[in-house]
Amino acid sequence: MSTTDTHTKAEAAVASQAAIRGDRRESVSARFKWTTACAIYMLLAFPLHFAFFIMVVIFWAVGVPLTILWVGFPLLYAAVMLARTLAVVQRRVNRAFAGDRTPRSVLSFFDREEAYNGFAYPAPEGVDRFRRLLYPLRDLQSWLDITWVVTSFPITVFNWCVTFTWTVTVPLALSAPISIPILESLPGAWYNGIGGLLRIPHPMVFDIVLFFLGGLVMLVAAPSVLQGLARLQFVYADLLLSRRARNRADIERLTQSRAAARKAESAALRKLERDLHDGPQQRLVRLNMDLARAKRQAGSDPVKTQAILEEAMVQTQDTLAELRQLSRGIAPPVLVDRGLAAAVAEVAARSAVPVTVHADVPEIPDHVASAAYYVVAEALVNVNKHAGAGSADVVVGVRDGYLRVTVVDDGEGGADRSKGHGLAGLEERLKSVDGALAIASPQGGPTVVKAVIPCAS
C-alpha cells in the first residue's frame, strides 16, 4: 500500500469521525432545545390553564342550576366559549410541538372563510343566525373542550410541580460545590446538612458530593422526564380536542374519494363505450356486410369474392389491433406481469416523442401502480398530441411513503385542466386513491405534471 493511499484512508477516517461528532453535537443541541421548549410550555401552561379552569367551573356551576330560569344559558355559553378559546390555543401548541394533524377548520378561532360561525366549529348549513349562534351549546366538541379543561387540569398541575422542581433543583444542586462553602463561611451561619444529620465525617464534603451527583443525575434524566410529561399532556389533549375533528375529516376525505372513484369509473366506462362504438364495432359491422356480400357473389364471381375476403381479413386484423389497444388501456398486461417500471418503459417506448425514463419503484399496491401508470400514459398522450415537444422526461419513485410521478416536456406549454386533454379525468382518478395532481405549464413551456399517491391508500 502506498503512502498516498494510507494518507487518504486516514483523512477519510478523520472526516468520518468529525461527521459523527457533528451529528452527535446536533442531536444533543436539538434534544436540549426540545427539552427547554417542553419545560417552558409546562411552566406557562399552569397559570393559563388555572385561570380558564376557575372561570369555566364557576360559570358552569352557577349556570346549570339557573337554566330553569333561562338566566343560566348565557353563563353556560360563556363557559363553552372560554373552553373553546383554551382548546384552540392547545391545538396550536399540539401542532407546533407534536406535529398534530388537526384540520385547519378547527384551528382558527375566527375563520370567516369556512363560515363556521366565527368559531371554527362547523354548524349545519341552512340554519338561521339565532340557531347558528346557539349551536355551540349543542355541539359535542364543545362539551369535549369543557371536559378537557376540567380533567386535564390535574395533569397540568402535576407537570408544573415536577417541572418547577426539576428546573430549580438542578442548578442549585450543581452549584453545591460553590454555594455550600459560601453558606458555611458566612458570619453566624449555621449549616447542618444531611451529612451532619447522619453524623458522617466531613459532612460538608459529603453534602457537596451528594448534591452535585444528584444534580447530575437529574440533569441527565431531565430530557426523558420533561419530554415524557409534555407528551402525556399532548396525547391527552389530542384525544379530546382533535381526534373527533380528525376522524370527521377522514370520513369526509373517504366520502370524497369514493365519489371520485365512482366518477372516474363512470368516465372510463363512457370512454370505453365510445371507443368501442367508434372503432371495433364499426369495423365488425363492415366486416359482416363484406362477408354477406362475399357469400352472395361466391358462386357467380369467385375473383371478386376473393378480393372481398382479403379485405375482410385486413378488417379483422385491424379490429384485433384496436381491441388489444383497448384492453391495454383497461389493464395493461405488462403492469401486472412485470411491474410499474416496465409498464412505464413500455408506454414511453410507444411515444412518438423521445422519452427518457427514470423509474426506481419497489413493490407497491396494485391500485397505486395502476393510477401511476395512467398518469404517465395520459401525460405522454398529451405530449404527443398537444405539446409540440421535442423530448420528455418521466421520473417515478417512492419517498416518505408516497409514490411520486413527474412528467416534464419541452413543449409549448399552456396545458390546463379546464381545457380537457384528459387532465380533469386524471385528477378524478387520483382522488379515488387519495392522490393529488399538480400541473405547471406556462405559455412557452416547459410543462410539468406531478402526481403524488400515498402507497398505503
N, C-alpha and C positions, 0 to 999 in steps of 0.2 A: 504494500500500500504506500502510495506516495505521500510526501509531506503535505502537499496541497489538499489531497483528499482528507487527510487527518484534520487539517485546519478547518476544512469545510464542514466536516461532521461535528467538530467541536463547536463551531459557530452556530450550526443548526440546533445542537443540543442546548446551547446557551439561550438562543432565541425562543426555543420551546419552553424552557423553564421560565423565562421572562414573561411569555404569554400566559403561562399557568398562574404565575404570581399576580399578573394584571387582572386575570379573571377572578382570582380569589379576592383581591382588593375591591373590585367592582361588586362582587357578591356581598362582601362584608358591608360595603357602603350602602348598597340597596337594602340590606337587612336592617341596618341601623336607621335609615330613613323611614322604612316601613314601620319599625317598632316605635320610633318617635311620633310618627303620624297617628298610630293607634293610641298611644298614651295621651296625646293632645286631644284626640277625639273623645276618649272616655272621661277625661277631666272636664271638658267643656259640656259633654252631654248631660252630666248630672244636674247642674243648675238650670239648664234649659228644660230638661225633662221634669224637674221638680216643679218649676213654675207652671207648666202646662198640666201636670198631674193634679196639682192643687185646684186649678181653675176648672178642669174637666170634672173632677169629683164633686166639687161644690155645686157647679151648675147642674150636674146630673142628680145629685142627692136632693137638691131643692126643687128641681124641675119635675121629677117623677111624681111626687105627691100632689103638685099643683096642676097636673094635667087635667084633673077633673074640673078645674075652674078655667081651663084654657090659658091660664097665665103661665103654666109650666112649659108650653111649647116653645116660646122664644128662648127660654133657658136651655131646653134640650137642643134647639137649633144651634145656639151658641156653643154648647159642648161639642156638637158634631163638627162645627166649623173649626174650632180650636184643635180638635183631634186631627182633622184633615190637614191643617196647617203643619203640625208637627210631623205627620205622616209623610207629607210631601218633602219636608226637609230630610227626613230619614231616608226616603227613597233616593234622593240626590246623593246623600252620603254613601249609600249602598252602591250606587252606580260608580261613584268616584273611587271607592276603596275596594269593593269586592267584585266589580265588573258585572253588576246586576243588569239583567236584560229586560227590565220593566219597559213596557211600551211607552212611547213618548206621550201618548194621550193622557197618562195619569201622572206625568212628571211636572207639567206646568200648572201652577196654581191659577193663573189667568191665561187661558188658551182660547182665544177667540176664533182661531182658525178651525178648531174642532167643534166649535159651537156647543161645548159641553157645559152650558150654564155658568161659564166663567170659573168653574172649579175643577175642570178636567176630569169629571166623573160623568160618564155618558148617561143622559136621560133619554127616555123613549121619544121618538120623533112624533110630531103631530100633536103634542100636548100644549095647552096654553101656558102662559108665563107663570100663573099662580101655581099650577101643578108642577111646573119645572122648578120653581123656587122651592117647593116643599119636597121635591124628590130626594134630596139628601137624607131626609128622615126615614125614607123607605128603602134606601139603597143598602144592601147588605155590607158593602165595603165600608160604609160609614160606621157601622157597629163593629166591624173588624178593626177599624182605626181606633175606636174608643177602647176596645178590648186590649189592643196592643199598648196604648198609653198607660192603662192601669196595670196590666200583668207584666209588662217589661220593666216597670219602674224598679222592682226589687233587683232585677238583673243589673240595671244601671247603677243603683246604689252600691251593690256588691263590687261591680267592676271599678267604680270610682274609689272605693275604700282600698282595694288591692293596688290599684294604680298609684294612688296617692302614697300609700305605704312604701311601695317599691321606689318611686321617684324620690322620696325623701330619705329613705333608709340607705339606699345605695351610696349616694355622695357622702352622707355622714359616716357610714362605715368605712369607706375607702379613705376618708380623711382622718381616721383614728390615729395613725402614727404622728399626726401634727396636732390634732385637737386635744387628745388626752394629755400629752405632756404640757400643753399650754394651760389646760384647766388645773393640772396638778401644781403648776408653778405660780398660779395667781395667789396673791397675799390673802390669807384667811380662807383659802379654798379647801374644801373637804371632798375628797373623792374616794368613793368606796364602790368599786365595780364588782363584776362577777367574780374576778379573781380574789378580791378581798372577802366577799361573802363565803367563798369556798375555802378560804384560808390557804391559798396556793402561794408558794414562794414567788416573789417578784410579781405581784398581782397586776401591776400596770402593764408590764410586758405581756402577760397572759391576755389581758383585755385587748391590747393593741393587736396582737396576732389573731385573736378570736374574731374581733370585729372586722379586721381587714380581710381575713379569709371568708367570713360570712358575706361581706360586701362583694367580693369577687364571685362567689357562688351565685348571689342574686343577680349580679351583672350579666353573668353568662346565661342564666336562666331567664333573664328579662324578655328576650325576643319570643321564646316559646310561651311564657306565661301571658305577656301582654297581648301578643297576637292571637293566642287562643281565646282569651276573654273577648277581644274585639270580634273575632269570628263568631263566637256564641251570640253576641248581640246582633251581628249582621244576619245570621241564619234565622234567628227568631223573628227579626223584623221582616225578612224576606217571606217567611212563612205566612204571616198575617197581612202584610201590606202589599206584596207584589205577586204572590202565587196565583191568586184569583184572576188578576188582570192578565197575567201571562198565559194562564190556561184559556181565558176568553180569547186572547189574541191568537193562540194556536188553533182554537176551534174556528175562528174566522179565516185564518190562513188555510186550514184544511178545507173549509167550505169553498173558498175561492179556488183552491187548487182542484177540487173535484169539479167545480163548474167549468174551469178552464180545460180540464181533461175531456169533459163531455163536448165542449165547444170544438176542441181540436179534433176529437174523434169524428164529430159530425162533419166538420170541414173536410177531413181526409176522406170520408165516405163519399161526400158530394164530388170531390175532385176525382176519386176513383171511378165513380159512376159516369162523370163527364168524359174522362179519358177512355173508358170502355166504349161509351156510345160513339165518340168521335173517331176512335181508332179501330180496334179489333171487331167491334160489332158491325161497322160499315164494311169492313173487308169481308167478314163472313157472309153478309147479305149479298155482296157482289159475287163471292165465291159460289154461293148457292145458285144465283142466276146463271153464272157461267157454266156450272155443271148441268143445270137443266137445259141450257141451250146446246151443250155438247151431246146430251142424251137425245135430243130431238134430231140432231144432224148426224148422229153416229152412222146410220145406215146409208144416208144419201150423199154425204160429203165427208169421207174419212180424213182428208187432208186438213180441212178447216176444223174438224173435231180435234185433231192432234194439236193444232195451234191453240185452241181454246183450253185444252187440258194442260199444255205447257204454261200458259198464262195463269191457270188456276193453281198450279204448283208454285209459281212465283208468289201469288197472293197468299198461299198457305205459309210459305217461309216468312213473308213479311208479317203475317199475323202472329206467328210463333215468336218472332223477334220482339214485337210490341208487347206480347203477353209476358215474355221474360223480363222486359224492361219494367213493366208494371209490377210484376212480382218482386223484382229487386227493390222497387220503391216501397213495397209493403213490408218485407222482411228480407233484407239482403243476406244471402247465404253466407258470404264471407264474414259478416259481422258475427254470426252465430258460430261459425266453424273456427275462425282464426282470430277473432277479437277486433277491438276498435281500431287499433293501429293499422292493421292490414286493411280494414274496410275504408279507412280514410285514405290510405295509399292508393287503393283501387279507384275510388271516386276521383282522386286527384289525377290519376293516370288517364281517365276518360275526358279530362278537361282539355278544350282546345287551347286555352291559355296555359303556359308553363306554370306549374305549381311546385313549390318546394315544401316538403312536409317534415316537421319535427314533432314526432309523437313518442312519448315515453309514458305509457299507461299501464299501471298494474291491474290486477283483477278488480273489476268494479261491477255493480249490479247491472243486469241486462237492460232495465228501463233507462238507466243513466247513459249507458253506452249507445242505446238506440236514439235517445234525444240528442246526444252529441253528434252522432252520425248525420242526423237530419240537419243540424246546424251547419255542418261543413258542406253537405250536399246542396242545401238551398243557397248558402252563401256563394258557392262556386258556380251554381246556375246563374245567379245574378251577375257574377264576374264575367261570365261568358256572354250573357245576353245584353246587359245594360251598362257595364262599367267602362268598356273600351280600354281595358287594361292590357299591359304587355306581359305582366307577371303577377304572381300572387304567392303568399306565404301562409301556411297553416301550422299553428303551434297548438299541440294538445298535451296536457299534463295534469297531474294531481298535486295539489298543495294545500296543506292545512285542512284536509278532509273535503276539499271541493275539486271537482273536475273543471278545469279552465280551458276554454277553446277560444282561440284567436285566429281570425282570418283577415289578412291585410292584402290589399291590391293597390297598384299604382295607377288606377284609372282616373276617370273624370270627376268622381265624387257625386254628391247630390242624392245619395240614397236616403230614403226616408220611409218610415213605417206607413205613413199616410198615402204614399204613392203606390202601395201594393208591393210588387216584387216578392211576394210571399213572406215578407218580414213580419207582418201582423199575425199570420197563422203560425209562424215560427215562435213568436213571443207567447202565443197561447199554448203551444206545445211545451215550452219551457216552464210556464206557470204550472202545468199539470204535474211536473216533477219538482216543484218548489225552486225552479231555476230562475235566472234573470238574464235579460238581453240588453246590451248596450251597443249603440251604433254611433260612430263618429265619422261623418262623411261631408266635409266642407267642399264647396264648389272648387273644382280643380284637383281634388283628391289630396291625400290618399283616403281610402275608405277602410275603416277598422271596425270589424264586427266581433264583439266579445260576448261569450256566454259563460255563466258560472252556474254549476249544478252541484248541489250537495250530494256526496256519494252515499250518504245514509238516508236520502229522501225516500 
